[in-house]
Amino acid sequence: MRFVTSSMNSLEPESIGELIADCAGIPSSLQAENLPLPRQIAPPWTVDERCLAQVADLDAYV
């Protein structure tokens, strides 16, 4: 019986240095332009009494 093994190369960086080097190698044609952020459409999320009631007894379960 014959076994065939192959080496697999990981595409994930193993260190922050490798990640930075990978990012630095991205061609400028593929990099995002500095476009303005879209304006906020939805109102900001706020906590009301109904939200608080949903987690009122959370400590009992944790």
C-alpha positions as CSV (number, residue, x, y, z in Angstrom):
1,M,0.0,0.0,0.0
2,R,1.3,3.4,-0.9
3,F,0.5,6.7,0.8
4,V,0.8,10.0,-0.9
5,T,1.5,13.0,1.2
6,S,1.4,16.6,0.1
7,S,2.5,19.7,1.9
8,M,-0.2,22.2,2.4
9,N,0.8,25.9,2.5
10,S,-1.2,28.0,4.8
11,L,-2.5,31.3,3.4
12,E,-3.0,32.6,6.9
13,P,-0.2,34.8,8.3
14,E,1.5,33.3,11.4
15,S,2.6,36.6,12.9
16,I,1.6,40.3,12.8
17,G,4.7,41.0,10.8
18,E,3.6,38.6,8.1
19,L,0.1,40.2,8.1
20,I,1.6,43.7,7.7
21,A,3.8,42.5,4.9
22,D,0.9,40.9,3.1
23,C,-1.2,44.1,3.4
24,A,1.7,46.2,2.2
25,G,1.9,44.0,-0.9
26,I,-1.7,44.8,-2.0
27,P,-1.6,46.8,-5.3
28,S,-2.9,50.3,-5.0
29,S,-5.4,49.5,-7.7
30,L,-7.1,47.1,-5.3
31,Q,-7.1,49.4,-2.3
32,A,-10.2,51.3,-1.3
33,E,-10.3,55.0,-2.0
34,N,-10.8,57.4,0.9
35,L,-14.5,57.9,0.3
36,P,-16.6,59.7,2.9
37,L,-18.6,57.5,5.2
38,P,-22.3,57.2,4.4
39,R,-24.5,59.4,6.5
40,Q,-26.4,57.8,9.3
41,I,-29.9,56.7,8.1
42,A,-31.3,55.0,11.1
43,P,-31.7,56.8,14.5
44,P,-29.1,55.9,17.1
45,W,-29.9,52.8,19.2
46,T,-31.0,53.6,22.7
47,V,-31.9,51.4,25.7
48,D,-35.4,51.7,26.9
49,E,-37.4,49.9,29.7
50,R,-38.4,47.1,27.4
51,C,-34.7,46.4,26.5
52,L,-33.8,46.4,30.2
53,A,-36.6,44.0,31.1
54,Q,-35.2,41.5,28.6
55,V,-31.9,41.2,30.5
56,A,-33.1,42.1,34.0
57,D,-32.5,38.5,35.4
58,L,-29.5,37.7,33.2
59,D,-27.2,37.4,36.2
60,A,-29.3,34.5,37.5
61,Y,-28.5,32.5,34.4
62,V,-24.8,33.3,34.2
